[in-house]
Amino acid sequence: MFSELLEYGSPLGVGLCFYAACVYFGILERSQRPSNIASDPAVIHNTIGAVFKIAALPANLWIAVYISRFEGLFWGVTAGMVLFVLSGSTAVFLKFGGKLLGLHVLFGLIALIVGYYLTISGLR
């Protein structure tokens, strides 16, 4: 199971996209609380945060499509559903919506760029 992905794909790219999806769910979790401009990190209210939100939205879907390319449709859909649940619960359990959310957004943006590049370049 997942031998084709490990041999021909980019597990690092999948992991980086997963981290970015976790940070995205941390932003969603933070947005459920009452907004406080003074205590919220500034990066989530400016252009960098908006770009990250738009770019990270399809991250879990892209991981599912990428895995289905190597392992088949069943494993891609299954992995997509599992990763969707895991990214949301990981964001809540690891408190990605906490005080360090601004730092996670910046790291998540870098991870997303590198993750998308690694996965797209591995689709030969």
Secondary structure, 3 states (H helix, E strand, C coil): CCHHHHHHCCHHHHHHHHHHHHHHHHHHHHHCCCCCCCCCCHHHCCHHHHHHHHHHCCHHHHHHHHHHHHHCHHHHHHHHHHHHHHHHHHHHHCCCCCCCHHHHHHHHHHHHHHHHHHHHHCCC
